[in-house]
Amino acid sequence: MSDASHNPRHNHLLDSLPREQWERWRQQLEYVDMPLGRVLYEPGDTLTHVYFPTTAIVSLLYAMKNGESAEIAIVGNEGVVGVSLFMGGGSTSSRALVQSAGGAYRLSAELMKQEFNRAGPVLHLLLRYTQALMTQMVQTAACNKHHSLDQQLCRWLLLSLDRLQGTEMLMTQKLIAHMLGVTVGVAVKGAMKLQGAGLIDYKDGRIDVLDRLALERRSCECYAVVKQEYDRLLPIQLAA
């Protein structure tokens, strides 16, 4: 595991904490390995912790009764998994699944709720992050409805790249299908199309992005909308 995995300050929200809050949190943060495919919680689960990824990427999925699912957002080192906890709910309607292996730090639900209820600078930081996350969710829903699979795959790859240290990610065919809400065959066909155009190299469950600029040109406007909102709202450097 890389040094960044074990550095809580590699998570932008943790890095933005004021000194007082950081000193209060640092002894309570617990490092956890995040292997590919690990489920952090299922719909209806009571949340016991929130997770601050450092090098892992977590996919938030809407799961249906027939077992099908579709991604509504991804969270990496820019954010936190478990926002429903401090937004008034102890559980969530989505599934949280590790889509790219790495590390994260977790904080107990009780401590997070206490901090949020202090109504200090951390509250404002978390609310701004939640606003950016909601923009991603809304834009993902619009993208899934109105744009082609090719454009959706480009958007998804770009959002993932923004949360990775390099250009390579491990991703099984089944996981890609879950992310996009399509069959495995359709997902593979989409990935092969991008590979044929020279944008990615996809082999043995490993995706290496070869031409990011071409991905941006091929993507719909949804990626830019989401990125601009995150850039506008975060990070806020509150650390003293």
Beta strands, then each sheet from edge to edge (+ up, - down):
strand 1: 30-34
strand 2: 39-41
strand 3: 49-53
strand 4: 57-63
strand 5: 69-75
strand 6: 95-100
strand 7: 102-108
strand 8: 168-170
strand 9: 200-203
strand 10: 206-209
sheet 1: 1+ 7- 3+
sheet 2: 2+ 6- 4+ 5-
sheet 3: 8+ 10- 9+
end
